[in-house]
Amino acid sequence: MKKTIYFISLAMAALFVSCSGTTDDASISFSVPREIVSSVFKSSDSSAQSDYAVKKIKCTLLDKNEKEIDSQTDDIAENTNTVITFSGIPAGTKVSASATIYGSDNENSPEYSLYTGQSGKITVKPGNNTITLKLKKTTTTVVLYNNTSDKTIPALSYATLTSSGLSTPKELLANTNNANNSTEIVDYCFDTSNNLYAIVKQTGANIPYSIKKYEYNGSGYSNTPIIYDCTRDRLNYISHIEAADNDTLYAGGGTDSGATIAKINFTDPNEISQNGTATFTPYDLSIEYSESYSINTFCTDGTNFYIITSSGANGVTDVFLWAYTIQENEFVQVQGKYIHLASTGELAGENDYPLSSYGTSLEYRDLCYINGTLYLLVNDVSTLDVTSRGALCTFTVSDNGIAAGRIDIGYQTTKGSISYTGDPDQSENYQTVTQTSCLGDGKTTFYGPVKFIARKEDELVIADEGYSVTEEPYKSNSSHTQGTVSSKNAVVTFDLNKQTLNFTSLDGEYFENKYSGYFYGSSIQY
């Protein structure tokens, strides 16, 4: 009997297939080496168990038409080799192989695909054969932050996003919210090693701001952060954080002179307080066309800083996207690299401002740079206007400047309406109110994107939050109708290669806001 062995490697190495024997039948065995099993159970730099207690591998043998010949599933045990054998395969058969490693919390919980891959085709023959089977990690570790009043959900947590959904979040920071003490996640970012840095504001504390560093261990984050207390000698407040690399981070904030960006300087924790210190070196920043401005968001490619600012004068608000670099402790505008995004002035409609048509309530939430392209999240969420939508916008950066690309990815343009019982007229007759709405559907259009929540090579991972409205009987009079507002949360991935969106709905409020209330009478009721 011929015997073929497939060695499965997560490192995408060549896999050797050895065949021997003189009969017409072949036996094909899939072998997962011990070191590969170890890498599934543990990260390369941590001895902690990974997130899943039960791990399995499913191997499938396919014929030349990629139809299944046979498949088997076996448990993966730590510190052992896992071998799956298929018998009775005729010599000369052209086959390929696929494999998927699954994880689950226990035997009865849902299984999540962790790694998957498929080989090319080979013809089983005597002697040695070589086949390559690449296993690609299929999960994404996403960071969730809750600034609502719901204390049952952690202020900061992480979960595993798979094609099947989101795993149960694992708490990093508890949510305290009371009259004397509350936790707010101001912002967070990832360095190039995927370590998580979160700015936390704690009201009622002697030092209100701190930066917590959660080290990434390959499958999640350490729940024991390194804490850096933030001094306030140079920044009056902190609003953003951004990493240029593993050693260089920047904060957006305010000084007595106005909004600026500062380099963060970390000192190691001491033995007494167990906390380190974060100090700030602000850079001088002046914005053309404006003496007063605010920073909406910013990012950096390590050399240039891309900054979105809003400035107002005489009742007109202008929004710009700028490129700056640092020279001698001050920001210097990169010549010609800016774009006027929007204006509320009377002439705005006559100019080619790419985002002016989105309305005056548009929020500019998060920005990132990848290979010559800027990706911007904007949202427009208002219960007063019955609007809950947003978009992913792209801008190309070149020697010629910054130019708008697609600015309507996931943007809801289809208007609908909601109907509910209004106030009574003079004859005490209740009228039906019909109000125009524009609400994302959480399937192809955003509810309201707010932040990039994971670092991944070929995808953007986005926190999406907004609300929906459901017409149902009024709670105090079933013959009347109210429009009930419900929070909607989703995690959205954008494939950078295919340029497509994929939505994963979440059950609960995981991000900044909790939307509630109902439309009845003259307006929304809370």
Secondary structure as GFF3:
##gff-version 3
##sequence-region A 1 526
A	DSSP	beta_strand	2	7	.	.	.	ID=ss1
A	DSSP	beta_strand	15	19	.	.	.	ID=ss2
A	DSSP	beta_strand	25	32	.	.	.	ID=ss3
A	DSSP	alpha_helix	34	41	.	.	.	ID=ss4
A	DSSP	beta_strand	54	62	.	.	.	ID=ss5
A	DSSP	beta_strand	68	75	.	.	.	ID=ss6
A	DSSP	beta_strand	82	90	.	.	.	ID=ss7
A	DSSP	beta_strand	94	104	.	.	.	ID=ss8
A	DSSP	beta_strand	112	118	.	.	.	ID=ss9
A	DSSP	beta_strand	122	123	.	.	.	ID=ss10
A	DSSP	beta_strand	127	131	.	.	.	ID=ss11
A	DSSP	beta_strand	136	137	.	.	.	ID=ss12
A	DSSP	beta_strand	140	145	.	.	.	ID=ss13
A	DSSP	beta_strand	156	162	.	.	.	ID=ss14
A	DSSP	beta_strand	165	166	.	.	.	ID=ss15
A	DSSP	beta_strand	170	173	.	.	.	ID=ss16
A	DSSP	beta_strand	182	190	.	.	.	ID=ss17
A	DSSP	beta_strand	196	203	.	.	.	ID=ss18
A	DSSP	beta_strand	209	214	.	.	.	ID=ss19
A	DSSP	beta_strand	226	230	.	.	.	ID=ss20
A	DSSP	beta_strand	237	243	.	.	.	ID=ss21
A	DSSP	beta_strand	249	255	.	.	.	ID=ss22
A	DSSP	beta_strand	258	267	.	.	.	ID=ss23
A	DSSP	beta_strand	276	282	.	.	.	ID=ss24
A	DSSP	beta_strand	294	300	.	.	.	ID=ss25
A	DSSP	beta_strand	304	313	.	.	.	ID=ss26
A	DSSP	beta_strand	316	327	.	.	.	ID=ss27
A	DSSP	beta_strand	330	343	.	.	.	ID=ss28
A	DSSP	three_ten_helix	348	350	.	.	.	ID=ss29
A	DSSP	three_ten_helix	356	358	.	.	.	ID=ss30
A	DSSP	beta_strand	363	370	.	.	.	ID=ss31
A	DSSP	beta_strand	373	382	.	.	.	ID=ss32
A	DSSP	beta_strand	387	398	.	.	.	ID=ss33
A	DSSP	beta_strand	401	404	.	.	.	ID=ss34
A	DSSP	beta_strand	416	424	.	.	.	ID=ss35
A	DSSP	beta_strand	430	439	.	.	.	ID=ss36
A	DSSP	beta_strand	449	452	.	.	.	ID=ss37
A	DSSP	beta_strand	459	474	.	.	.	ID=ss38
A	DSSP	beta_strand	477	495	.	.	.	ID=ss39
A	DSSP	beta_strand	500	506	.	.	.	ID=ss40
A	DSSP	beta_strand	518	520	.	.	.	ID=ss41
A	DSSP	beta_strand	523	525	.	.	.	ID=ss42
###
